[in-house]
Amino acid sequence: MNYWLDSMLGYFPVPYQDELLYSMVARYAQHTGLAGNQKAIVREVFSSSTAVAVPDLPSHLNSLINNLQLVWPTIVEELIDSFTLAPVYLPFLSQQQATKTIRSMRSVSGGDIHTRSGIAASAVKQPEYFRYCPQCLQEQRRTFGECYWQRIHQLPALTFCGKHSCLLEYSTISFHPKEKHLFIAANESKLNADIRHVELKDIERTLHDRYEQLLKASQSKGLGFNRWTLFYRNLAAELGLVKKSRICHQEIHRLLKKTWAGTIFQDQFQDSESSYWLTNLFRKHRKSFHPLRHLLVTTAMVPELSVTKLFEKVRRLPARILVPSHSSEVMTVRDDVAEYRSRWVGMLKRHPSAGVKELRCIEGAIYSWLYRNDKNWLMSNRPIRKVNAQTPFVVNYSDWDAKNVAHLESVYEGMANVRNRPRLTRTLLIKELPRSNSVEKHLFDLPETKQWLCSHEESVEDHQLRRLRSAYEQIKSNHLEVKRWRLLKVANIRDELVTARIETEIQALVQRKG
């Protein structure tokens, strides 16, 4: 019980409107003087040394809630709904995906969140750097005396501020930095870009409003693929875009392309690929689609429908496929089975060397019908799979080993001489190699590479000594007196982590002349 109380925070910044949780933690670090000590921040806030600084879908939220109870008795649901980007993605996932995503955000295992929510595989990419509106920033500084990262400014493909009709500017702060535990407040970045006003069309403003409504909708449960499938089928039918039970995909494409022409979203409607997202959106959903895709379609085709009403309409649809049980349909299927079996057997005889893929190209309708209505028989009467008798690839480990060492030698000096570089850990050095993931798995088979890494990787103490010497040069260049406390502060070394070797180096630097 005492340990739990010791880990609780005695201070945490008051959240601002539409602020990211990441931004609040960054402000906490700045207010408490821990901005330069990444590990100390995650230990204090999340009671873990492995928590990662993730701006959009963070994890370790249960631990954070426990630590906040003295200063902010909130709950995980409030954090997810009001201070992350999860509300944008969750409604469009399956129920199972949404549940697992929230569970990962609560837990200490958040490494699979972006894969589970479909963000990692999406063609709509997240911004590489934090974005901001210069005018919003000025208002924040006037009102609060500081600025912060807003959620609405970090949404994928939304590159303008609807409030001030100006373009969002990119900061120099990476949205997913290589330093995994680094929280950087907006105040710590030079955000001084000029305001670039832009003339927005009404439909662009409407989509911005829908995105904002989506952030505030608090729809934490996934509505599921079947509901979204039915919604888009019904939508096409209501708008007269269905002929003889077939959806008119070309007409939908022309309609949306015309609607979004001349806007910043017009590039979303390129029909060059066979797996065109718009066509797939109006077919049976087998995966989740990016929120932007849904908003582009619904904003153009049902502009009168707010996000709240949209979710209400989708929620009323059945979550699972309703299987018809009419006796007439069953009798029809039974009558057709013999005919389709006979046609399939005939195809096998006419094309004895063809595989399943070739047969489907010749007469795909027969295969599809049997797969839906007589699957067990079809699986028993498929062509025998051809075994590929190619010689397996044999890895030349000695050659690979020599090339790794040569590559590491060529890049090491450049890495080691960077002024404010991170510690040269084994992992960092391996990542410089081609096929780095494979190298890590096969180090046992690469003895020269392993030996080189062991002799060149930098210990924590060696890196701290390097930072001390760099701090000494910085202090001298600023014409300040070299003091022990000043060396530790500039080098970002906590007093309790000072070893005998580091102390000896500190005393030598303090006593050094010139």
Secondary structure by P-SEA (a helix, b strand, c coil): caaaaaacccccccccccccaaaaaaaaaaaacccccaaaaaaaaccccccccccccccaaaaaaaaacccccccaaaaaacccccccccccccaaaaaaaaaaaaccccccccccccccccccccccbbbbbaaaaaaaaaaccbbbbbcccccccccccccccbbbbbccccccccccccccccccccccccbbbbbbcaaaaaaaaaaaaaaaccccccccaaaaaaaaaaaaaaaccccccccaaaaaaaaaaaaaccccccccccccccccaaaaaaccccccccaaaaaaaaaaccccccaaaaaaaaaacccbbbbbbcaaaaaaaaaaaaaaaaaaaaaaaacccccaaaaaaacaaaaaaaaaccaaaaaacccccccccccccccaaaaaaaaaaaaaaacaaaaaaccccccccaaaaaaaccaaaaaaacccccaaaaaaaaaccccaaaaaaaaaaaaaaaaaaacccccaaaaaaaaccccccccaaaaaaaaaaaaccc
